[in-house]
Amino acid sequence: MNNDNTKPIFILLTEHKDYMAKFYRFITGGIYTHAAIGVEDKKFFSFGTKKGFRVEKPWLFAKFKKNAELCAVYRLDVSEESYDAVKNRIDEFWANKKEYRFSFIGALFCMLKIPHRFKKQYFCSRFVAETLSESGALELKKPPSLYHPNDFTKEAGFSLCFQGNLEEFANIA
């Protein structure tokens, strides 16, 4: 669907293997336990438990993993206005990254299907969903705080670009 008036946004979904991810997978039944958003190939942004808001580089992550996690990359073609709004939001979060924290309680509420909004506290899929919604790139089916990474696989307009492990994704151009 890409034409001269649209630009691509990418969503990276990964399957982590730590204890929190195993618990999450048990509760939700989904494969993917993490979501990140990017406006450039292979450079994604999200929230993680240790550093809060962060840049994610799959090729670097895959380099240090023995069994690189399963991943999927989805593409959403959006208007230039929505693309710029997503990019500006990412830039704003990056410039103020020390103000934001990962929200364990938010992730737990999400698993329990309890809508919430904690100021300057995010978990990965809430950040991605809210960014897509506030930019006008995607009309959400539910509140951003209730989005799981696997929900993005079911959204209209998304096209699967890649599915495999992070090491394979890191090696493609």
Secondary structure per residue as TSV (DSSP state, phi and psi in degrees):
chain	resnum	aa	ss	phi	psi
A	1	M	-	360.0	-2.8
A	2	N	-	-67.3	127.6
A	3	N	-	-133.3	-172.0
A	4	D	T	-63.4	-21.5
A	5	N	T	-97.3	4.0
A	6	T	E	-124.8	160.1
A	7	K	E	-135.4	151.8
A	8	P	E	-89.3	142.4
A	9	I	E	-117.4	142.0
A	10	F	E	-116.9	141.5
A	11	I	E	-117.4	123.8
A	12	L	E	-103.4	123.6
A	13	L	E	-112.9	133.8
A	14	T	E	-131.6	155.2
A	15	E	-	-108.0	107.4
A	16	H	-	-89.9	164.5
A	17	K	-	-122.0	14.5
A	18	D	S	-77.6	176.6
A	19	Y	H	-65.2	-40.0
A	20	M	H	-63.1	-40.9
A	21	A	H	-65.7	-39.4
A	22	K	H	-63.9	-40.9
A	23	F	H	-63.9	-45.4
A	24	Y	H	-59.2	-46.5
A	25	R	H	-61.4	-39.5
A	26	F	H	-62.6	-43.7
A	27	I	H	-71.5	-44.6
A	28	T	H	-93.5	-23.9
A	29	G	-	77.0	4.8
A	30	G	-	-89.4	158.0
A	31	I	S	-77.3	-48.1
A	32	Y	-	-86.9	139.9
A	33	T	-	-119.7	1.2
A	34	H	E	-148.2	144.2
A	35	A	E	-132.0	143.8
A	36	A	E	-142.6	157.4
A	37	I	E	-124.1	145.0
A	38	G	E	-146.8	152.7
A	39	V	E	-111.6	-3.5
A	40	E	E	-129.3	147.2
A	41	D	T	-56.4	134.8
A	42	K	T	62.8	19.1
A	43	K	E	-133.0	111.0
A	44	F	E	-124.5	159.9
A	45	F	E	-129.6	144.1
A	46	S	E	-167.7	-171.9
A	47	F	E	-113.8	136.0
A	48	G	E	-126.3	162.5
A	49	T	T	-66.3	-32.2
A	50	K	T	-89.9	-41.0
A	51	K	T	-114.7	4.4
A	52	G	E	69.4	-132.5
A	53	F	E	-69.9	132.1
A	54	R	E	-151.7	159.2
A	55	V	E	-89.3	140.7
A	56	E	E	-120.7	126.6
A	57	K	-	-117.7	101.6
A	58	P	H	-55.3	-37.0
A	59	W	H	-65.1	-33.3
A	60	L	H	-73.8	-42.0
A	61	F	H	-62.6	-45.3
A	62	A	H	-63.7	-32.6
A	63	K	H	-61.1	-32.1
A	64	F	T	-101.5	4.4
A	65	K	-	-104.0	136.3
A	66	K	S	-68.3	-50.6
A	67	N	S	-116.6	92.4
A	68	A	-	-57.6	136.5
A	69	E	-	-63.5	156.9
A	70	L	E	-66.4	142.1
A	71	C	E	-144.8	161.9
A	72	A	E	-140.6	143.5
A	73	V	E	-120.7	125.7
A	74	Y	E	-113.2	146.9
A	75	R	E	-116.7	139.0
A	76	L	E	-130.2	118.3
A	77	D	E	-84.7	126.5
A	78	V	E	-129.8	167.2
A	79	S	E	-65.1	159.3
A	80	E	H	-60.4	-36.1
A	81	E	H	-63.3	-45.8
A	82	S	H	-66.4	-40.9
A	83	Y	H	-57.8	-49.0
A	84	D	H	-62.6	-37.5
A	85	A	H	-66.2	-40.0
A	86	V	H	-63.4	-48.6
A	87	K	H	-60.1	-43.7
A	88	N	H	-63.7	-39.6
A	89	R	H	-64.5	-44.2
A	90	I	H	-60.2	-46.1
A	91	D	H	-60.9	-39.9
A	92	E	H	-65.3	-44.3
A	93	F	H	-62.9	-41.4
A	94	W	H	-64.2	-42.2
A	95	A	H	-65.4	-26.2
A	96	N	T	-119.1	27.1
A	97	K	G	-57.9	-27.3
A	98	K	G	-71.0	-16.0
A	99	E	G	-83.3	-15.5
A	100	Y	-	-105.5	148.6
A	101	R	E	-131.0	155.3
A	102	F	E	-73.3	139.2
A	103	S	-	-108.5	98.6
A	104	F	H	-63.9	-41.7
A	105	I	H	-65.0	-40.1
A	106	G	H	-61.4	-42.8
A	107	A	H	-63.9	-39.6
A	108	L	H	-65.5	-46.2
A	109	F	H	-58.7	-38.6
A	110	C	H	-60.9	-46.1
A	111	M	H	-61.7	-32.7
A	112	L	T	-89.6	2.7
A	113	K	T	62.3	40.0
A	114	I	-	-108.3	109.7
A	115	P	-	-61.3	144.3
A	116	H	-	-160.6	169.3
A	117	R	-	-155.9	106.1
A	118	F	-	-101.1	130.3
A	119	K	T	-65.9	127.4
A	120	K	T	59.8	24.2
A	121	Q	E	-128.8	123.8
A	122	Y	E	-134.6	160.2
A	123	F	-	-123.3	167.0
A	124	C	H	-53.2	-55.9
A	125	S	H	-72.3	-28.1
A	126	R	H	-64.7	-44.8
A	127	F	H	-59.4	-46.3
A	128	V	H	-63.7	-48.1
A	129	A	H	-62.8	-45.0
A	130	E	H	-65.5	-39.0
A	131	T	H	-63.2	-44.7
A	132	L	H	-64.4	-41.2
A	133	S	H	-68.6	-50.6
A	134	E	H	-67.6	-22.0
A	135	S	T	-85.2	-10.3
A	136	G	T	82.1	9.1
A	137	A	S	-76.6	-26.4
A	138	L	-	-151.0	132.7
A	139	E	-	-88.7	116.4
A	140	L	-	-76.4	149.8
A	141	K	S	-88.4	-13.2
A	142	K	S	-156.0	172.4
A	143	P	-	-60.9	146.4
A	144	P	G	-55.1	-31.9
A	145	S	G	-70.4	-8.0
A	146	L	G	-108.1	6.3
A	147	Y	-	-81.5	131.1
A	148	H	-	-101.3	156.6
A	149	P	G	-52.4	-40.0
A	150	N	G	-66.7	-19.8
A	151	D	G	-62.0	-29.9
A	152	F	G	-68.8	-22.4
A	153	T	G	-71.6	-15.5
A	154	K	G	-106.1	0.2
A	155	E	-	-78.0	135.9
A	156	A	T	-66.6	143.5
A	157	G	T	94.9	-17.8
A	158	F	E	-84.4	138.8
A	159	S	E	-122.1	136.4
A	160	L	E	-73.3	122.8
A	161	C	E	-99.9	-32.5
A	162	F	E	-155.7	143.7
A	163	Q	E	-145.8	129.4
A	164	G	E	167.6	-149.7
A	165	N	E	-103.2	164.3
A	166	L	H	-59.2	-35.9
A	167	E	H	-62.7	-43.4
A	168	E	H	-63.0	-44.2
A	169	F	H	-63.0	-40.1
A	170	A	H	-63.4	-26.5
A	171	N	H	-88.6	-9.3
A	172	I	-	-89.6	151.5
A	173	A	-	-77.5	360.0
